[in-house]
Amino acid sequence: MSVEFYEQNAEAFFRGSVEADMAAGRQSFAELLKPGDRVLDAGCGSGRDALALSRMGFELTAMEASPRLADLARAHTGLPIRVMTFDQIAWREAFEGVWACASLLHVPRAELPAVMSRIRDALVPGGVWWMSFKYGTEDRDVAGRLFTDLDEAGAAALLAQVGGLDLISTTVTEDGRPERAGERWLVVLCRRA
C-alpha cells in the first residue's frame, strides 16, 4: 500500500524531504560507529541520509522499496540504490550500523517483529541501529500510506518481542521539515546484543 503511494508521488515526496534537517540524528548515530564502518540505509527515500552518511566516511548500502523513488535517490546521490523491500533482507552480520529513518513506520504492527528480526540479523553483534517512528500509539491509513506509530512503551515492548537488542535511548524530536513543525517523532537507538 505505502509503496504504491511513493510510486505515484515520488517527485513530490523527494522535493519535500530531501532538504529535511536530520544532521543531529545522523551525528548521534555516527558517534557510535567508526569511520569506514558498513552502514545500511534501510528505506532511503530521497537518499538524503545515504549521501550524508557516505560523505561522513561510512561504507554505505542503501535500499528503497519504491523503484521511482530509488531512481530519484540514485540521481541525487550518485550511489547505487537497491530496489528491495524489508522482507527481502537476508544479510547476516553484514553491517556495523543500520539507519532506518521514517521507513519502518510503514510496516504493519503485526509484521514489525519479523521485519525487525531480519534487520537485527543483518547487524554484527554490537552493531548500532537508529530508527524513527511518528510519535503515538495508533495504526493509521493516511491517503494510501500506512503508519504504525510508536511511543516509548510501544518501542520497549517491540524490542523485547524481537529480542537480541539492547535499548540505548529513546528521544522525542520535532519534525525536521518547517511545514511540519509540531509533528513529533520517536527516535529509537539500540544495539544488537
N, C-alpha and C positions, 0 to 999 in steps of 0.2 A: 504494500500500500504506500509506504513512505517513499520507496524508490521511484514509483511512478510520479509522485509529486515532484521529485527532484529532476526527473527526466523532462517533465513538462515546464518546469520553472527554473531550469539550470542557470540561465543567464541572469535572471533577476536575483536568484539566491547568491550567485557568485558576486555580483555587484554589491549586494547588501551585507556580505560577510567578509570579503577579502581584506578590508581595512579595519576590522574589529580589533581592538587593542587587547591582545592576550599575552603581552610581554611579562606581566607579573606571574601568571600561571606557568608560562614556559620557564621562567627563571627558577621558580620553586622546584620544578621538575628537574631541570638541568643541574641544579646544585647537588642532587642525589646521584648523579652519573659522572662518568669520567669522559674526557674528550676521546672521540673515536668509538665510544660505545654504540652498539647496534640498537636502533630505535624503530619501532613500528608505529606509524601514524594510522590508527585503525578508524577509518571513516574520515578521510582527509578533507572532504568538502572542496572548498576553493583552492586548497593547497597552501593556504596562508601559513599554517604552523609547520607543515612539512618543509617549506622553503626556509623558514626561520631556524628550525632545528638543524637542518642541513648546514646552514651558514654558521651555526654555533659549533660545528665540527663533529656532529654525530653521523654515523653511517646509517642513512635513512632508507626505510622501506615504507611506501605509502600505498594504501588501498582505499578504494571508494566503490560503493555498490552501483551508483548511477553512471552509466557509460558517458552520458553527455557532460556531467559534472567532472568526471575523470579527464575528459578531453580538455575542458577549460583549465583544470588544475595543471595538466601537463604543459599547456601553452604558457601558463603563468609562471610555473616554476622551472621548466626545463628538466624536471625529474621524471623518471618512469613512474607511472601510477598504475597499479594493478587494479583491474576491474574484478572485484570479488565481494562476496557477502561474508558476514561473520560466520555463518555455518560452513563456509568453505575453508576456514582457518585450520590448518593441520600441522603448523610448525611445532617443533618440540625443542624447548630450551634454546631458542634462536635469537632472543633479544634481551638486552640488559634493561630496556625501558619500553613501555607502551604508553602512547599518548592517545586518548580517546575523548576528544573534545566534542561535546554535543552530538555524539553519534549513537552510543548505547541507549540513549533515551528513546530511540525509535524501535527498540526490541520489545515485544510484548512481555509483560511482567512474568508470565508463566515460562517464557523461553530464556529469560535472563540468566538463570543459574547455569544452564547448559552452555550458552554462548560465553559466559564469563569463565567457565571451566576451560574452554578451548583457549581463550586468551591467556589465562593463568599458565597453562601448559606451554605456551609459546615463550614465556619468560624463563630466564635462567633462575635457579634458586637465588634469592636475594635481589632479584630484578624489581624495578620500580614501575608502578602503574598509576598514571594520572587520568582521571575520568570526571566528566561533568554531566549533571542532570538538571533539568528545571526543578526548582525547589517546590516540594509539596508531597502529597500522598495519592494523587489521582492518576487514573489512566484516562487519557483524553484523545479524541479524534478531532483535530483542528484542520479543516479544509483538506482532508486527504492525507494528513500526517498523523501518525500515532505518537503520542507522548506518554512515556512512563515516568512520572515524577517521583523523586525520592527526597526524603528528609533524613536527618541524622539517624533516627531509629530504623528507618527502612534500609539505609545503607549498611548499618551494623548487622541487621538481620540477613541481608543479602550476602554479605561477606561470610557470615557464619554458615549459611546454607551452601555456598560454593566451597568453602574450606580451603586451607593451604594459603591463605592470605592474611597478612598482619596489617591492621589499620595503622597508618602513620598519622593522618589528620583528616578532619572534615572541616571545610570552610564554606561559609555562605558569602557569595560575592554578588555584585551588581552586574548586569549585562554590559558588555564592552561596546555596544553599539549605541550611539547617542539617542537614536529614535526609540530605543527600548529601555531607556532609563526607568528604574523602578522594578524591572523584572529581576527576580532573584534566581541564582543558580547554587547548586550544591556541588562543591568540588571535593572529590574523594581521592586521597593519596594513600596508596597501600604498597606493600612489598610481598613478593612471593616468599613464603616461609622456607 
